[in-house]
Amino acid sequence: MSRKIQSQGALFVRLPAAAASKLDRAAEALRMHKKDLVAGLVSRYLDPDSERGLGAMGSLSTPSLMVGLSEPARGSYSFNPYDPPEVLNAEQAGQFLQIKTEMVIELADVGQLPGRKVAGEWRFSRTALVNWLSAMPSETR
């Protein structure tokens, strides 16, 4: 079965946290990429070629800064490099390893994950976690 390849355009947006969370949960529940979910919603519910379609969508959002401008608004972009910390707490280690925080603590408690308790809280070296991952036997990966 062949799939028709469609041209694509870029969309980079910042959503309110609640809306972004809803989109994340929906994409996970439907096992879909967020881009496919958004594309489907736009295709199905947005009709920019009719007053009715534009009015319906316009009522869902707050007024934009573009209203009343004689030319298109231009955005700006800023880049702030992320320099991850060398020492991670259990939550950060979980994000780094892409596992739940509870699993990080459980593995550390039984000595399977390299870390140390400092003032009663687990701390992990990012380098040690990378070395631990690369040294795992292939049958457990």
C-alpha positions as CSV (number, residue, x, y, z in Angstrom):
1,M,0.0,0.0,0.0
2,S,1.6,3.3,-1.1
3,R,1.2,6.5,0.9
4,K,0.9,9.8,-0.8
5,I,3.6,12.1,0.4
6,Q,2.3,15.6,1.0
7,S,4.3,18.8,1.2
8,Q,4.6,20.2,4.7
9,G,4.8,23.6,6.3
10,A,6.3,24.5,9.6
11,L,4.3,25.6,12.6
12,F,6.1,26.6,15.8
13,V,3.8,27.8,18.6
14,R,3.8,28.2,22.3
15,L,0.5,27.0,23.9
16,P,-0.8,27.7,27.4
17,A,0.3,25.0,29.7
18,A,-3.2,23.5,30.1
19,A,-3.7,23.3,26.3
20,A,-0.2,21.8,25.8
21,S,-1.0,19.2,28.4
22,K,-4.3,18.3,26.8
23,L,-2.5,17.9,23.4
24,D,0.2,15.7,25.0
25,R,-2.4,13.5,26.7
26,A,-4.5,13.2,23.6
27,A,-1.5,12.3,21.4
28,E,-0.4,9.7,23.9
29,A,-3.9,8.2,24.3
30,L,-4.4,8.1,20.5
31,R,-0.8,7.0,19.9
32,M,-0.4,9.7,17.3
33,H,2.2,12.4,16.7
34,K,1.1,15.8,17.9
35,K,1.7,17.2,14.4
36,D,-0.8,14.6,12.9
37,L,-3.4,15.4,15.6
38,V,-3.1,19.2,15.0
39,A,-3.2,18.7,11.2
40,G,-6.3,16.6,11.5
41,L,-8.1,19.1,13.7
42,V,-7.2,22.0,11.4
43,S,-8.3,20.1,8.3
44,R,-11.6,19.1,9.9
45,Y,-12.6,22.2,11.9
46,L,-10.9,25.3,10.3
47,D,-12.5,26.8,7.2
48,P,-10.6,30.1,6.5
49,D,-12.5,30.5,3.2
50,S,-15.9,31.3,4.8
51,E,-17.0,34.0,7.1
52,R,-18.9,31.5,9.2
53,G,-15.8,29.3,9.6
54,L,-13.6,32.2,10.5
55,G,-16.2,33.5,12.9
56,A,-16.5,30.2,14.7
57,M,-12.8,29.9,15.1
58,G,-12.3,33.5,16.1
59,S,-14.7,33.1,19.0
60,L,-12.5,30.4,20.4
61,S,-9.5,32.6,20.8
62,T,-8.5,35.8,22.5
63,P,-7.9,38.8,20.2
64,S,-4.5,38.7,18.6
65,L,-1.9,41.5,18.3
66,M,-2.3,41.3,14.5
67,V,-5.8,42.8,14.5
68,G,-5.7,46.2,12.8
69,L,-2.2,45.9,11.4
70,S,-1.7,47.0,7.8
71,E,1.1,44.5,7.3
72,P,1.8,41.1,8.7
73,A,3.2,40.9,12.2
74,R,6.7,39.7,12.5
75,G,7.8,37.6,15.3
76,S,11.1,37.2,17.0
77,Y,13.2,34.2,18.1
78,S,15.6,33.8,20.9
79,F,17.7,30.9,21.7
80,N,18.9,30.0,25.2
81,P,21.2,27.1,25.2
82,Y,20.4,24.5,27.8
83,D,23.4,23.3,29.8
84,P,22.2,20.3,31.7
85,P,23.5,20.0,35.3
86,E,26.1,17.4,36.0
87,V,24.4,16.4,39.3
88,L,20.8,15.3,39.0
89,N,18.1,14.7,41.5
90,A,15.8,11.6,41.2
91,E,13.2,13.5,39.1
92,Q,15.9,14.9,36.7
93,A,17.6,11.5,36.5
94,G,14.2,9.9,35.6
95,Q,13.7,12.5,32.8
96,F,17.2,11.9,31.6
97,L,16.7,8.1,31.5
98,Q,13.1,8.4,30.3
99,I,11.7,6.4,33.2
100,K,9.5,7.3,36.2
101,T,11.1,8.9,39.3
102,E,9.8,6.0,41.4
103,M,11.8,3.5,39.3
104,V,14.9,5.7,39.6
105,I,14.6,5.6,43.4
106,E,13.8,1.9,43.4
107,L,16.9,1.0,41.3
108,A,19.1,3.3,43.4
109,D,17.8,1.8,46.6
110,V,18.8,-1.7,45.5
111,G,22.2,-0.6,44.2
112,Q,21.4,-1.1,40.5
113,L,21.7,2.6,39.6
114,P,24.8,4.6,40.4
115,G,24.0,7.3,42.9
116,R,24.5,8.6,46.4
117,K,22.2,9.8,49.1
118,V,23.0,13.4,50.1
119,A,21.1,14.8,53.1
120,G,18.5,11.9,52.6
121,E,17.9,12.7,48.9
122,W,19.3,10.7,45.9
123,R,21.8,12.5,43.7
124,F,23.1,11.1,40.4
125,S,26.1,12.0,38.2
126,R,24.9,12.5,34.6
127,T,28.2,11.0,33.4
128,A,27.8,8.0,35.7
129,L,24.3,7.4,34.3
130,V,25.6,7.5,30.7
131,N,28.4,5.1,31.6
132,W,25.9,2.9,33.4
133,L,23.7,2.8,30.3
134,S,26.6,2.0,28.0
135,A,27.9,-0.8,30.2
136,M,24.5,-2.6,30.5
137,P,24.6,-6.2,29.2
138,S,22.8,-6.4,25.8
139,E,20.2,-8.9,27.0
140,T,18.8,-6.4,29.5
141,R,18.6,-3.4,27.1
